[in-house]
Amino acid sequence: MESINNIASLLNIGPAWIALAIIWTLLWKGFALWRAAGLRQKYWFIAILLVNTLGILEIIYLFLVSRNYRVEVVEKIEE
């Protein structure tokens, strides 16, 4: 909690805004990482994991990029 207060005083904003930004980012990052893993998109997963843009990259990925892909499950039938 002290680190949030230090960042808030450095940026001259309230600590609640910092906490809200952290929660916002984690939610979008979690959804985007889940989708990238489910679609087996390794490069998007790495980019989303490493780049922090307050959810902007994650939102772009979720609503623009990942909608164009589908995972097809193929079951092998052994005889």
N, C-alpha and C positions, 0 to 999 in steps of 0.2 A: 504494500500500500504506500510505503514511503517513496518508492520509485515513481509511482503515478503522481504523487504530490510534487516531486522534484521536476518531472517533465511538465506538469501543469504550470508550475511557477516559472519555468524556463520559457514556456510558450505564452505565458500570461493569459491562460484560460482556466476554467474550473476543472478540477479533477474528475468530475462526473462526465465531462465531455471526452476526456481521455479514456475512461472506462467504457463509455458508450462506443467509441471508435474501435476499441479492442474487441468488444463483443460483436459489433457489426462485421468487422473483418473476419473474425473466426467463424462466424456463421456462414458467410459467403464462401470462404475458403474451404470449409468442410463440405458444403454441397458440391462445389466445383471439383474438389479432389475425389469425392465419391463417384461423380459422373465420369470423370476422366479415367478412373480405375476400372469402372464398369465397362467402359467402351474400349478399354485396353489402349489408351492413347498415352504412351510413355512420355513423349516430349511435352505434351500439354501438362501432364501431371507434374513433371519436374519444374516447368515454368511457373505454374500456379503455386507450387510449394516454395519456390525461392523468391519470387517477385512479390513485393508487398505494395499494393496500390490502393489500399482502403476499400477493397472489394470491386474496383473498376474492372480489372482484368478478369476476375471471376464472373462478374455479371455478363461481360461480353462473351466469355466462353459459354456460359450456361444458356444464354438466350439467342446467341447468333451462331456460334460454331457447332456446339454439340447437338443441336436439333437436326443437323444434316446427316447424322450417323445413327446406325442401328447395329446392335449386336445380334448375330444370328447363331442360335444354338443348334448344333448338329449332333445327333446321337448316333453312335455306331451300334449297329445291330450285328451281334456275333451269332453265327450259325454253327 
